[in-house]
Amino acid sequence: DTSSCNNKLEKEVDGSIANEIQNLTVSQIGDTLYLSQSNWVLIPGISEKNHPPAPKPIIQNITINKTSVAGGTNVILTIYVDDLNYPNTVDWINLSFNGPSGNIYDEGSSVTYTDYAGVWEYSRTDFIADSEPSGDYYYTDIFVKNESINVESHVWSG
């Protein structure tokens, strides 16, 4: 009881100075507890509890447009991604491009997105020559990734 002492301890009463009230602070990354008088203790594992995992980027919309050009058709894929980890940006894409005869290619590559206030846009064009089989050409299994903090979107399959 410190009410009679101006709310502060004025003398040691239990014979131990090791159990007094401490001023405590936690490091910015959350793995060190700082005590009074420059003492500290490392507490491994608490940083994950103090910093939840980064949110996944969200594919907001995907458009696929086909335009006729000399000698064939351009298939234009545009992806709009909401990356809640701004200013860390999405910088990777995985996708499959398919045609009437099956899978044409699977690709994972580093890409540059255009920033529109936290919504990222990426476009690519695949050319289908008139000599290729006629039929539907389309993309599947698309996901984007923010490699710097290792988070990826859910897979969009069209």
C-alpha positions in Angstrom: 0.0 0.0 0.0 1.6 3.3 -1.1 -1.4 5.6 -0.2 0.4 6.9 2.9 3.6 7.6 0.9 2.4 10.0 -1.7 1.7 6.9 -4.0 5.3 6.0 -4.3 7.5 3.4 -2.5 9.9 5.2 -0.2 11.5 2.3 1.5 12.2 -1.4 0.9 9.9 -3.5 3.1 10.3 -7.1 1.8 14.1 -7.3 1.6 14.2 -7.6 -2.2 14.9 -4.8 -4.7 14.4 -7.3 -7.6 10.6 -7.3 -7.5 9.7 -3.5 -7.7 7.4 -1.9 -10.3 9.1 -1.5 -13.7 8.5 0.9 -16.6 8.0 -1.5 -19.5 8.2 -0.9 -23.3 8.1 -3.3 -26.3 10.5 -2.9 -29.3 9.0 -1.8 -32.6 9.2 -5.3 -34.1 7.8 -6.8 -30.9 10.5 -9.3 -29.8 12.2 -7.3 -27.0 10.8 -6.2 -23.7 12.6 -3.1 -22.3 12.7 -2.7 -18.5 13.6 0.2 -16.3 17.3 1.2 -15.9 18.3 0.0 -19.4 17.5 -3.6 -18.7 15.9 -5.7 -21.4 14.8 -9.3 -22.2 14.4 -10.9 -25.6 11.1 -12.8 -26.0 11.3 -14.8 -29.2 8.1 -15.6 -31.0 5.9 -12.7 -29.8 6.7 -10.6 -32.9 4.2 -12.7 -35.0 1.5 -12.0 -32.4 2.2 -8.3 -32.5 2.4 -8.1 -36.3 -0.3 -10.2 -38.1 0.5 -11.5 -41.5 0.4 -9.1 -44.4 -2.9 -9.1 -46.3 -3.1 -10.8 -49.6 -3.3 -8.8 -52.8 -6.9 -9.0 -54.3 -7.5 -9.4 -58.0 -10.4 -7.0 -58.4 -11.0 -7.5 -62.1 -9.6 -9.2 -65.2 -10.6 -8.3 -68.7 -9.7 -10.3 -71.8 -10.2 -8.6 -75.2 -9.5 -9.9 -78.6 -8.7 -7.6 -81.5 -8.0 -8.5 -85.2 -4.7 -7.4 -86.5 -2.8 -8.2 -89.7 -2.0 -11.9 -89.8 -4.0 -12.9 -86.7 -5.5 -11.8 -83.4 -4.2 -10.1 -80.3 -5.5 -11.5 -77.0 -5.1 -8.7 -74.5 -5.2 -9.6 -70.8 -5.6 -6.7 -68.2 -5.5 -7.3 -64.5 -6.6 -4.9 -61.7 -5.2 -5.7 -58.3 -5.9 -4.1 -54.9 -2.7 -4.5 -52.9 -3.3 -3.6 -49.3 0.4 -3.6 -48.6 1.1 -0.3 -50.4 3.8 1.0 -50.9 5.1 -2.6 -51.2 3.8 -3.6 -54.6 2.7 -6.7 -56.5 5.6 -7.6 -58.8 4.9 -11.1 -60.0 2.3 -12.9 -62.1 1.6 -16.6 -62.7 -0.8 -17.7 -65.5 -1.7 -20.3 -68.0 -2.6 -19.5 -71.6 -4.8 -22.1 -73.4 -6.2 -22.6 -76.8 -8.4 -25.1 -78.7 -5.6 -27.7 -78.7 -5.0 -27.3 -74.9 -2.4 -25.5 -72.9 -0.1 -23.3 -74.8 2.1 -22.2 -71.9 2.4 -21.7 -68.2 4.3 -18.7 -67.0 5.6 -17.1 -63.8 7.4 -13.9 -64.3 8.4 -10.6 -62.7 6.3 -7.8 -64.0 5.8 -4.0 -63.6 2.4 -2.8 -62.6 1.0 0.7 -63.1 -0.1 2.3 -59.9 -3.5 4.0 -59.8 -3.8 5.1 -56.1 -3.2 1.6 -54.6 -4.9 -0.3 -57.4 -2.3 -1.8 -59.7 -2.9 -2.5 -63.4 -1.0 -4.9 -65.6 -1.6 -5.7 -69.3 -0.1 -8.2 -71.7 -0.8 -9.2 -75.2 -0.5 -12.6 -76.8 -0.6 -12.9 -80.6 -2.4 -15.8 -82.3 -1.4 -16.1 -85.9 -4.1 -16.9 -88.5 -2.3 -20.1 -89.2 -3.0 -21.4 -85.6 -6.0 -23.6 -84.9 -9.3 -21.7 -84.8 -11.3 -21.7 -81.6 -11.2 -20.1 -78.1 -8.0 -18.8 -76.6 -8.1 -17.9 -72.9 -6.2 -17.5 -69.6 -6.6 -19.6 -66.4 -4.9 -20.1 -63.1 -3.9 -16.4 -62.7 -2.5 -15.2 -59.4 -0.2 -12.3 -58.5 2.4 -12.0 -55.8 4.1 -9.4 -53.8 7.6 -11.0 -53.6 9.1 -8.4 -51.2 6.8 -9.6 -48.3 5.9 -13.0 -49.8 2.2 -12.8 -50.1 0.1 -13.9 -53.1 -3.5 -13.5 -54.2 -6.0 -16.3 -54.6 -6.0 -18.1 -58.0 -8.4 -16.7 -60.6 -9.5 -19.3 -63.1 -11.9 -17.4 -65.3 
